[in-house]
Amino acid sequence: MCHKNGSRRILESTASTIRNDKEEVEKLVIVNRDITDRKHAEEQLAHNALHDAMTGLPNRRLFLDRLQRCFAEAQHDFTFHYAVVLLDLDRFKIFNDTMGTVGEQWPAIR
């Protein structure tokens, strides 16, 4: 929903009926609750599960998910092709360990 200040809000709505003596629906009560902050927190948690905290780059879990999707797609569509490239950088572990310990001092790479 669009708020009067122009921002977008996410609402959760619950509807209940009010019946008369003949059990006919006479009125409808709708309660709306703003859940925008909760949804944004859920999205952030989902992002954090699939990206490195220091760099913001996709992590192994996301890589494996995408690889599994490619594999499944290739099983159904023989014209679908994909490749995996492995890169071995000498002494990268030293660099990674050093950057990881002082990660607060380095800006996130996007």
Order of alpha helices (4+ residues) and beta strands (2+ residues): beta-beta-alpha-alpha-alpha
